Amino acid sequence: MMVTSFLNVQFEQMISSLPPKEFSLKNPPNPKEMECLGFKFSDVTLDFKKGFMQAGCGYKKVNTPSDSAVCEKFLDVLRNGPNEAMKMANKFMQNPEEM
């Protein structure tokens, strides 16, 4: 019970310290990387049910992304990211004092 009370106080302080941010529910901002995957948000819905909030979103297909340079970098990181992470992990396991 005390832990729950402590967490509630901490969450209230954290939420009150964040500045409010507004965005349109009919035309939400979309990261350019999302277009590389072939879709973007079209709308956002917020439903309040029995003491909790449920967020949902619609999407529409994108045939050609708006920025091809961003897509090249993003897709390259998606393809090569796991290999790079494994190389870093192996390097760390061999010489942990260098990191």
CORPE-V598947 format. One line per field, one symbol per residue. phi: phi as a letter, one per 20 degrees, with the letter a starting at -180 (. if undefined). psi: psi as a letter, one per 30 degrees, with the letter a starting at -180 (. if undefined). burial: # if it has 24 or more other C-alpha atoms within 12 Angstrom, else .. A space follows every 50 residues. Layout:
phi->???
psi->???
burial->???
This chain:
phi->.fffffffffffffffeeffcdbfeebffcffffffeobbfdbcccddcl ncdddbbdbcfcecffcffffffffffffdgfffffffffffffcfffe
psi->eeeeeeeeeeeeeeeffkkkkklkffilkkkffefffgllkelkkkkjkh glkkklllllkkeklfjfeeeeeeeeeeefeeeeeeeeeeeeeeifff.
burial->.............................#.######..##......... .................................................
